[in-house]
Amino acid sequence: VQLVESGGGLVQAGGSLRLSCAASGSINAMGWYRQAPGKQRELVAAITSGGVGTNYADSVKGRFTISRDNAKNTMYLQMNSLKPEDTAVYYCNALARRGGTTYNYWGQGTQVTVSS
């Protein structure tokens, strides 16, 4: 499975960006993580395989929305009201269960920079 992210960039505080993650194979739950310089990678949002269940980090609740289109094998992260503290490399993550084993996949990351 390969994950390819897109949609990162530079935006002013209060602006919006939409990240996309396209998967090449069969996957189950997916999520977005981020890592800021000098900090640990943290979960931003996750979504179940069917797209019904979601959860968010407290810091992004009410501002970010995770979704997926299983017909396109693509996950999205709509980010509104962006803050400078949202600046980080954002990574797509996917789990794939096959034959009793769960595989964990990561994308290459996309930079999001929010200027004040």
DOVEX-978058 format. One record per residue: x, y, z of N, C-alpha, C in turn; chain; residue number from 1; residue in one letter. Coordinates in steps of 0.05 Angstrom, whole numbers. Layout:
<recs>
X;Y;Z;X;Y;Z;X;Y;Z;A;NUM;a
...
</recs>
This chain:
<recs>
17;-24;0;0;0;0;18;25;0;A;1;v
12;43;-18;26;69;-18;6;91;-12;A;2;q
15;111;4;-2;134;11;11;159;1;A;3;l
-4;175;-14;7;199;-26;-9;223;-16;A;4;v
4;241;-1;-10;265;9;-7;288;-10;A;5;e
-25;306;-9;-24;331;-24;-41;352;-10;A;6;s
-36;377;-17;-53;399;-6;-40;417;14;A;7;g
-16;410;23;-3;427;42;6;454;29;A;8;g
16;472;46;25;497;36;27;518;58;A;9;g
29;543;49;31;566;67;5;581;67;A;10;l
-5;587;90;-30;602;93;-29;621;117;A;11;v
-43;642;115;-44;661;138;-63;650;160;A;12;q
-58;659;184;-75;651;206;-104;659;200;A;13;a
-122;640;207;-150;644;200;-158;632;174;A;14;g
-139;624;158;-144;613;132;-151;583;133;A;15;g
-154;571;109;-161;543;107;-143;528;87;A;16;s
-141;503;92;-127;485;73;-142;458;74;A;17;l
-140;444;52;-151;417;51;-129;397;42;A;18;r
-124;378;60;-104;357;54;-119;333;42;A;19;l
-105;319;24;-115;295;13;-94;273;16;A;20;s
-104;248;19;-86;225;21;-98;203;3;A;21;c
-85;196;-18;-94;176;-36;-79;150;-31;A;22;a
-95;128;-27;-83;102;-21;-84;84;-46;A;23;a
-63;68;-49;-61;51;-73;-73;24;-69;A;24;s
-79;15;-44;-89;-11;-40;-112;-12;-20;A;25;g
-119;-36;-12;-141;-39;7;-133;-31;35;A;26;s
-148;-14;48;-141;-4;75;-166;-3;93;A;27;i
-161;-1;118;-183;0;138;-184;28;151;A;28;n
-178;30;176;-179;56;189;-156;73;179;A;29;a
-161;99;179;-141;119;170;-139;142;190;A;30;m
-118;157;188;-115;180;205;-95;200;195;A;31;g
-96;223;207;-76;244;202;-60;249;227;A;32;w
-34;250;224;-16;257;246;-1;282;238;A;33;y
11;295;258;29;318;251;52;318;270;A;34;r
74;330;260;98;333;276;110;360;271;A;35;q
111;376;292;124;402;291;153;399;299;A;36;a
170;418;291;198;417;298;203;414;328;A;37;p
218;395;336;225;391;364;203;378;380;A;38;g
182;369;367;160;357;382;155;328;371;A;39;k
140;313;387;134;286;379;110;286;359;A;40;q
109;266;343;87;263;325;62;258;341;A;41;r
40;272;334;15;269;348;-8;264;330;A;42;e
-28;250;340;-52;244;325;-69;270;323;A;43;l
-77;276;299;-95;299;294;-124;290;292;A;44;v
-129;270;275;-156;260;271;-154;232;259;A;45;a
-175;216;265;-176;189;254;-205;183;245;A;46;a
-207;164;227;-233;156;216;-234;126;211;A;47;i
-257;114;217;-260;86;214;-262;78;184;A;48;t
-261;52;178;-261;44;151;-286;52;136;A;49;s
-309;52;150;-334;59;137;-338;89;136;A;50;g
-322;104;151;-324;133;150;-344;144;170;A;51;g
-356;127;187;-377;136;205;-364;147;231;A;52;v
-345;132;241;-332;139;266;-308;157;262;A;53;g
-307;179;278;-284;197;276;-276;205;304;A;54;t
-251;213;307;-243;226;332;-221;246;326;A;55;n
-219;266;343;-201;289;339;-185;296;364;A;56;y
-162;307;359;-147;318;381;-162;343;391;A;57;a
-161;347;417;-175;370;429;-168;396;416;A;58;d
-143;399;408;-133;424;397;-145;431;369;A;59;s
-157;411;356;-168;417;329;-198;413;328;A;60;v
-210;405;349;-239;401;349;-254;427;342;A;61;k
-273;424;324;-289;447;316;-276;463;293;A;62;g
-250;457;287;-237;471;265;-230;452;242;A;63;r
-223;427;248;-215;408;228;-237;387;224;A;64;f
-239;377;200;-258;356;193;-245;334;177;A;65;t
-246;310;186;-235;287;171;-257;273;157;A;66;i
-251;264;133;-271;249;117;-257;231;98;A;67;s
-272;213;85;-260;195;66;-280;188;44;A;68;r
-270;182;21;-286;174;-2;-275;146;-10;A;69;d
-288;125;-1;-278;98;-6;-279;91;-35;A;70;n
-296;103;-51;-297;98;-79;-271;107;-93;A;71;a
-259;128;-81;-234;139;-92;-210;131;-75;A;72;k
-215;116;-54;-193;107;-36;-177;131;-26;A;73;n
-191;152;-19;-178;177;-11;-190;188;15;A;74;t
-172;198;31;-180;211;56;-174;241;55;A;75;m
-189;256;69;-186;285;68;-184;297;97;A;76;y
-172;320;99;-172;335;124;-177;364;116;A;77;l
-201;373;123;-208;401;118;-200;417;143;A;78;q
-182;436;140;-172;451;162;-180;480;159;A;79;m
-197;489;178;-206;517;178;-196;531;203;A;80;n
-198;558;202;-189;574;225;-161;566;234;A;81;s
-143;564;215;-116;554;221;-101;574;239;A;82;l
-85;563;256;-69;579;276;-39;573;271;A;83;k
-22;592;279;7;586;275;16;560;289;A;84;p
3;553;311;10;528;324;2;503;309;A;85;e
-12;506;287;-19;483;270;4;477;251;A;86;d
24;494;250;47;490;232;61;464;239;A;87;t
64;447;219;76;421;223;77;406;196;A;88;a
91;384;197;89;365;174;66;346;181;A;89;v
48;344;163;24;327;167;28;301;152;A;90;y
23;279;166;27;252;155;0;237;154;A;91;y
-3;223;132;-26;205;128;-18;178;139;A;92;c
-36;165;153;-32;138;164;-55;120;157;A;93;n
-49;95;151;-70;76;145;-64;49;156;A;94;a
-84;35;165;-82;8;175;-95;-11;155;A;95;l
-82;-34;151;-93;-54;133;-91;-81;147;A;96;a
-114;-94;149;-115;-120;163;-117;-142;142;A;97;r
-97;-160;143;-97;-183;124;-88;-208;139;A;98;r
-104;-228;137;-97;-254;149;-90;-253;178;A;99;g
-104;-236;193;-99;-235;222;-77;-216;230;A;100;g
-64;-204;210;-42;-186;216;-50;-157;208;A;101;t
-43;-138;225;-49;-110;219;-24;-97;209;A;102;t
-25;-85;186;-2;-70;175;-7;-41;178;A;103;y
15;-26;183;13;3;188;29;17;166;A;104;n
17;35;153;29;50;130;29;80;136;A;105;y
50;93;125;53;122;128;58;135;101;A;106;w
48;159;98;54;175;74;81;190;79;A;107;g
89;205;59;115;218;60;113;244;75;A;108;q
89;254;80;86;279;95;83;303;77;A;109;g
67;322;86;63;347;71;65;370;91;A;110;t
80;391;84;85;413;102;61;432;102;A;111;q
52;439;126;32;460;130;45;482;147;A;112;v
45;506;136;57;529;150;36;551;153;A;113;t
31;560;177;11;580;182;25;605;193;A;114;v
23;626;178;37;651;187;18;668;204;A;115;s
30;683;222;14;700;240;10;728;228;A;116;s
</recs>
